[in-house]
Amino acid sequence: MTTTQKDVVDPYKKLTDGKNQRLKLTTDTPFTPTFVRQALTLSFDPAGIYESRVKDRHIVLENPAKESKAKKERAAKQARIRTEKDRKKLKPLGRNEAKSKGLWKLEKYATQFDLFIPLHQLWMGYMSELLGLGVPDASSSHEGKMPNASTMHAKLVKADLNGALLAVRKSRNPCLVGLSGIVIHETENAFKLITQKNQLKLVPKQNSVFALTVPLYSTFLPPATERDPMQTALQEKEQDTKTVLDKPYIEFDLYGNQFCFRSADRSNRKFKTKETIEL
């Protein structure tokens, strides 16, 4: 059943019927009162509603619903939970995942000993700062305040060995004895060394004894106000050296069986002093 209302105003109809005609708006025939009265067909008093609710009032055409306080707190709680989950996902890569992405894969053109000499020199500076090494006296190139070896042990077992110069002193594999190079990667059970012959070697820690070479004196230059010309020339000459073997050094034995830890785990581990018997 359909009904037609001729007096109902259609807001979507064209404003003008003809061409080149202007729309004439007058105060005698306003659009809003007529539209409100004719649109409220179900109300018994459309004119009264217009007079009481629409006339001389500012009407908000869009009034979005306000969110309650409980809803805002619930949304904030959910955001905190999502942030906590995202933070937990940011964890270090596992061994298999890092291997699959090729993070520790060294290209063939990069297996050159000279490319890792700057890393080794940075490690010597790290050792100088960690062990508190002093500079040699100006009177002799090899005389100065000797470091205390007993206090160096506790720091060396927790030190980072990436960049250190290691030599294999004993091993079950005779082919590895005498092998030396710069450590470019340390894992829980092995060292990756780059040798002077530009070869990449994987040396297991188990059943191996390594010789760790540490500089005897600091590789840092003292302040200009605290050194004389002879000491300056000596230190600048030592700065031109490539490895720790080109200057006075001290060697320590590392027993691989007691060193089977990752570098990060070793830094937080408490080592106890005990006798070592290697058969």
C-alpha positions in Angstrom: 0.0 0.0 0.0 1.5 3.3 -1.1 0.5 6.9 -0.4 1.6 10.1 -2.0 2.0 13.4 -0.3 2.2 16.3 -2.5 3.2 18.7 0.2 6.2 16.8 1.5 9.5 18.6 0.7 12.1 16.5 -1.0 15.6 17.8 0.0 17.3 15.9 -2.9 15.3 17.4 -5.8 16.9 19.9 -8.1 16.8 23.5 -6.9 15.8 24.9 -10.3 13.7 23.5 -13.0 14.8 25.6 -15.8 18.2 26.8 -17.1 19.9 30.0 -16.2 17.5 30.6 -13.3 18.5 31.8 -9.9 17.2 30.4 -6.7 15.3 33.1 -4.8 15.3 32.7 -1.0 13.0 35.0 1.0 12.0 35.3 4.6 8.4 34.7 3.8 9.0 31.2 2.7 11.9 29.8 4.7 13.0 26.2 4.0 13.7 24.9 7.5 10.3 25.4 9.1 8.5 24.0 6.2 10.7 21.0 6.0 10.5 20.2 9.7 6.7 20.5 9.8 6.2 18.3 6.8 8.9 15.7 7.8 7.3 15.0 11.2 4.3 13.2 9.8 3.9 11.0 12.8 3.8 13.8 15.3 0.5 15.4 16.3 2.0 18.9 16.7 4.9 19.4 14.2 4.6 23.2 14.6 5.1 23.0 18.3 8.1 20.8 18.0 9.7 23.3 15.7 9.0 26.2 17.9 10.3 24.5 21.1 13.3 22.5 19.7 14.5 24.1 16.5 13.6 27.7 16.2 16.4 30.1 17.3 18.7 27.2 18.3 22.1 26.0 17.2 21.6 22.5 15.9 24.5 20.1 15.9 24.2 18.1 12.7 26.8 15.5 13.8 27.0 14.5 17.5 29.3 11.5 18.0 28.8 9.5 21.1 31.3 10.1 23.9 33.4 7.2 25.1 32.9 6.3 28.7 35.8 6.3 31.2 35.6 2.6 31.6 35.9 2.1 27.8 39.0 4.4 27.7 40.7 2.5 30.5 39.9 -0.8 28.8 41.5 0.4 25.6 44.6 1.7 27.4 45.0 -1.6 29.1 44.8 -3.5 25.8 47.4 -1.1 24.3 49.7 -1.8 27.3 49.3 -5.6 26.8 50.0 -5.3 23.0 53.1 -3.2 23.8 54.3 -5.8 26.3 53.8 -8.6 23.8 55.8 -6.7 21.1 58.6 -6.1 23.6 58.8 -9.8 24.4 59.1 -10.6 20.8 62.2 -8.5 20.5 64.7 -11.1 21.7 68.1 -12.1 20.4 68.3 -14.3 17.3 68.8 -18.0 18.0 71.7 -19.9 16.6 69.7 -21.7 13.9 67.8 -18.5 12.9 71.1 -16.5 12.6 72.6 -19.3 10.6 69.7 -19.4 8.2 69.9 -15.7 7.6 73.6 -15.9 6.9 74.6 -13.4 9.6 77.9 -15.1 10.4 78.7 -16.1 6.9 82.0 -14.6 5.7 82.4 -14.1 2.0 85.5 -15.4 0.3 86.8 -12.0 -0.7 86.6 -10.8 3.0 88.8 -13.6 4.3 91.9 -11.4 4.5 94.0 -11.0 7.6 94.8 -7.3 6.9 91.1 -6.4 6.9 90.8 -7.5 10.6 93.9 -5.7 11.9 91.9 -2.6 12.8 89.6 -4.8 14.9 92.7 -6.3 16.6 94.0 -2.8 17.3 90.6 -1.8 18.8 90.8 -4.9 21.0 94.3 -3.9 22.3 92.9 -0.5 23.3 90.0 -2.3 25.0 92.5 -4.5 26.9 94.6 -1.4 27.9 91.5 0.2 29.4 90.1 -3.0 31.0 93.4 -4.0 32.7 94.5 -0.5 33.5 97.8 -0.9 31.7 100.4 1.8 32.2 102.8 3.4 29.6 106.5 2.5 29.6 109.0 4.9 31.0 110.9 7.2 28.7 114.3 5.9 29.9 113.8 2.5 28.2 111.5 1.2 25.6 110.7 -2.0 27.5 110.9 -0.9 31.1 108.0 0.4 33.1 105.5 -0.5 35.8 104.7 -4.2 35.3 101.0 -5.2 35.7 100.0 -7.6 38.4 99.1 -10.8 36.7 97.0 -12.1 39.6 94.6 -9.2 39.2 94.4 -9.7 35.5 93.0 -13.2 35.7 89.6 -12.2 37.0 89.2 -9.7 34.2 90.5 -11.8 31.4 88.0 -14.7 32.0 85.1 -12.3 31.5 86.7 -10.2 28.7 85.4 -10.1 25.1 87.8 -12.0 22.9 86.5 -10.8 19.5 89.6 -9.3 18.0 92.1 -11.0 20.2 95.2 -12.9 18.8 95.0 -16.5 19.8 97.3 -19.4 19.2 96.6 -23.1 19.6 99.2 -24.6 21.9 97.6 -28.0 22.5 94.9 -29.9 20.8 93.7 -33.5 20.1 93.9 -32.6 16.4 97.6 -32.3 15.5 96.8 -30.2 12.5 95.6 -27.4 14.7 98.7 -27.1 16.9 100.6 -24.0 16.1 97.7 -22.3 14.4 97.3 -18.6 15.2 95.0 -15.8 14.1 92.6 -13.1 15.0 89.3 -14.1 16.6 86.4 -12.8 14.5 83.6 -14.8 16.1 83.3 -16.7 19.4 80.7 -19.3 20.0 80.0 -21.5 22.9 82.1 -24.3 21.7 84.5 -22.9 19.1 86.6 -19.9 17.9 86.6 -18.6 14.4 90.1 -17.4 13.5 91.5 -15.6 10.5 95.1 -16.6 9.9 97.9 -14.7 8.4 97.6 -16.9 5.3 94.1 -15.5 4.8 92.4 -18.7 5.8 89.3 -19.0 8.0 89.6 -21.7 10.6 87.1 -23.1 13.1 88.9 -24.3 16.2 86.9 -26.2 18.9 87.4 -25.2 22.5 87.0 -28.8 23.8 90.3 -30.5 24.5 92.3 -27.5 23.4 94.7 -25.1 25.1 95.1 -21.6 23.7 97.7 -18.9 24.2 96.2 -15.5 24.7 98.5 -12.6 24.0 97.9 -9.3 25.8 99.9 -6.1 25.5 102.2 -5.4 28.4 101.8 -1.7 28.3 99.0 0.6 27.3 98.5 1.4 23.6 97.0 4.8 24.3 99.1 7.9 24.1 99.2 9.9 27.3 98.1 13.6 27.3 100.5 16.0 25.6 101.2 17.8 28.8 102.4 14.6 30.5 104.9 13.2 28.0 108.3 14.3 26.8 109.6 14.2 23.2 111.4 10.8 23.6 108.2 9.2 25.0 106.1 10.8 22.2 108.4 9.3 19.5 108.3 5.9 21.2 104.6 5.8 21.4 104.1 7.1 17.9 106.4 4.3 16.7 104.4 1.7 18.6 101.2 3.0 17.1 102.4 2.0 13.6 102.7 -1.7 14.7 100.1 -4.1 13.4 99.6 -6.8 16.0 100.3 -7.2 19.7 103.4 -9.4 18.8 105.2 -6.3 17.5 105.5 -4.8 21.0 106.1 -6.1 24.6 103.4 -8.6 25.5 102.4 -11.2 28.0 100.8 -14.6 27.3 98.1 -16.5 29.2 97.0 -20.1 28.8 93.3 -20.6 28.2 92.0 -24.1 28.8 89.1 -24.7 26.4 87.4 -27.3 28.5 86.7 -24.6 31.2 86.0 -21.9 28.6 83.0 -23.4 26.9 80.7 -20.5 27.4 79.4 -17.8 25.1 80.9 -14.3 25.5 77.7 -12.8 27.0 77.2 -15.7 29.4 80.9 -15.6 30.5 80.7 -11.9 31.4 78.0 -12.7 34.1 79.4 -15.9 35.3 81.3 -16.3 38.6 84.4 -18.4 38.2 85.9 -20.2 41.1 89.7 -20.6 41.6 90.6 -24.3 41.4 93.4 -26.5 40.2 93.5 -27.6 36.6 94.8 -31.0 35.5 95.0 -31.5 31.8 95.9 -35.1 30.7 
